[in-house]
Amino acid sequence: MFKSLFGRPDEAGHAAEPAEPVPAGFVERMSQQLDRLRWQARSAGARLPIEILPQVGRIEDVIVPLLHHLDANPPSIEEEIAVESLLTDYLPTSLTTYLNLNPQFASEARADGGTPGDDLVQQLRTLQTAATELSHAIYAHDAQDLQAQGRFLRTKFDRSDLAL
């Protein structure tokens, strides 16, 4: 019986059921989501304002190093939620909402002179700023953890509680 748990045939010669696939880790899932967003933006091509692809690239320039950092330094739950929200909600919602517009309407100017394309550009700039601030907060949190470890070590080893 135990042999079948490890993928070997059981006594009756039947192959064991394959194990459930292990869910991808946080960083892997977020990297895959970033790839999907990149593909969505690039495949939309001419339907997007010309400024969008470079703006998505600037967001990637912030997120990719952050994901590499989080791969080596597991994030807190709050950090995970913030990164995941950015990549699975805020950014895709902006892109998808724009792409779902009638293309004729997407280029029409409103009474204020702006277009839905201008709105998308502004939203992506806001998301770039948010991504930058988030990455700085995560890096600062890690720096604070290092400082706390240093204080602990100084307290523990510089002046011993056992010293008379």
C-alpha positions in Angstrom: 0.0 0.0 0.0 2.7 2.5 0.9 4.5 1.8 -2.2 1.5 3.0 -4.2 1.7 6.4 -2.4 5.1 7.0 -3.9 4.1 6.3 -7.5 5.1 2.6 -7.6 2.6 -0.1 -8.6 0.6 -1.5 -5.8 0.4 -5.3 -5.1 -2.2 -5.7 -7.8 0.1 -4.1 -10.3 -1.9 -1.0 -10.8 0.0 2.3 -11.1 -0.7 4.7 -8.3 -2.7 7.8 -8.9 -0.4 10.8 -9.6 -0.1 13.2 -6.8 -1.9 16.5 -7.0 0.4 19.2 -8.5 2.0 21.4 -6.0 0.6 24.9 -6.3 3.1 27.4 -7.6 4.7 29.6 -5.0 3.8 33.3 -4.7 6.7 34.7 -6.7 6.2 32.1 -9.5 2.4 32.9 -9.6 3.1 36.7 -9.7 5.8 36.2 -12.4 3.3 34.2 -14.5 0.7 37.0 -14.0 3.2 39.6 -15.1 3.9 37.5 -18.2 0.1 37.4 -19.0 -0.2 41.2 -18.5 2.9 41.7 -20.8 1.4 39.5 -23.4 -2.0 41.2 -23.1 -0.5 44.6 -23.6 1.7 43.6 -26.5 -0.9 41.6 -28.3 -3.3 44.5 -28.1 -0.7 46.5 -30.0 -2.3 49.2 -32.1 -5.5 49.2 -30.0 -3.5 50.9 -27.2 -2.2 54.4 -27.1 1.4 54.6 -28.2 2.5 55.5 -24.6 1.1 52.4 -23.0 3.7 49.8 -23.9 6.6 51.9 -22.6 4.6 52.6 -19.5 4.0 48.9 -18.9 7.7 48.4 -19.4 8.5 50.9 -16.7 6.1 49.1 -14.3 7.9 45.8 -15.2 11.2 47.5 -14.5 10.1 48.0 -10.9 8.2 44.7 -10.4 10.7 42.2 -11.9 13.6 43.1 -9.5 11.0 43.2 -6.6 9.9 39.7 -7.5 13.5 38.5 -7.6 14.0 40.1 -4.2 10.8 38.4 -2.8 12.0 35.1 -4.1 15.0 35.3 -1.8 13.3 37.2 1.0 9.7 35.8 1.5 7.2 38.6 1.9 4.9 39.3 4.8 1.2 38.6 4.2 0.6 42.3 3.8 3.4 42.6 1.2 1.9 39.6 -0.7 -1.5 41.1 -0.7 -0.2 44.4 -2.0 1.9 42.9 -4.8 -0.9 40.4 -5.7 -3.5 43.2 -5.8 -1.3 45.3 -8.1 -0.7 42.4 -10.5 -4.0 40.6 -10.4 -6.5 43.4 -9.9 -5.3 47.0 -10.5 -3.1 46.6 -13.6 -5.3 44.1 -15.4 -8.5 46.0 -14.6 -7.1 49.1 -16.2 -5.9 47.4 -19.3 -9.0 45.2 -19.7 -11.4 48.0 -19.2 -9.7 50.1 -21.8 -9.5 47.2 -24.3 -13.2 46.4 -23.8 -14.1 49.9 -25.0 -15.4 50.3 -28.5 -12.3 51.4 -30.4 -14.1 54.3 -31.9 -15.1 55.6 -28.5 -11.6 55.0 -27.1 -10.2 57.7 -29.3 -12.9 60.3 -28.9 -12.2 63.4 -26.8 -14.5 64.3 -24.0 -15.7 67.8 -23.2 -12.6 68.3 -21.0 -10.4 67.4 -24.0 -9.2 64.1 -22.5 -9.7 60.6 -24.0 -10.0 57.2 -22.4 -6.5 56.6 -23.7 -5.3 59.6 -21.6 -7.1 58.0 -18.7 -5.3 54.7 -19.2 -1.9 56.5 -19.4 -2.6 58.3 -16.2 -3.7 55.1 -14.4 -0.6 53.3 -15.5 1.6 56.2 -14.3 -0.3 56.0 -10.9 0.4 52.3 -10.8 4.0 52.8 -11.6 4.3 55.2 -8.7 2.4 52.7 -6.5 4.7 49.9 -7.5 7.8 52.0 -6.8 6.5 53.0 -3.4 5.6 49.4 -2.6 9.0 48.2 -3.6 10.7 50.9 -1.5 8.5 49.9 1.5 9.4 46.2 1.1 13.1 47.0 0.8 12.9 49.3 3.8 11.1 46.6 5.8 13.9 44.2 5.1 16.4 46.9 6.2 14.5 47.4 9.4 14.6 43.7 10.0 18.4 43.8 9.6 18.7 46.7 12.0 16.5 44.9 14.6 18.8 41.8 14.3 21.8 44.1 14.8 20.3 45.6 17.9 19.5 42.1 19.2 23.1 40.9 18.6 24.6 44.0 20.2 22.3 43.5 23.3 23.1 39.8 23.4 26.8 39.9 22.9 28.2 43.4 23.7 26.9 43.6 27.2 26.2 40.3 28.8 23.5 40.0 31.4 25.9 37.7 33.2 28.6 40.4 33.5 29.2 41.4 37.1 
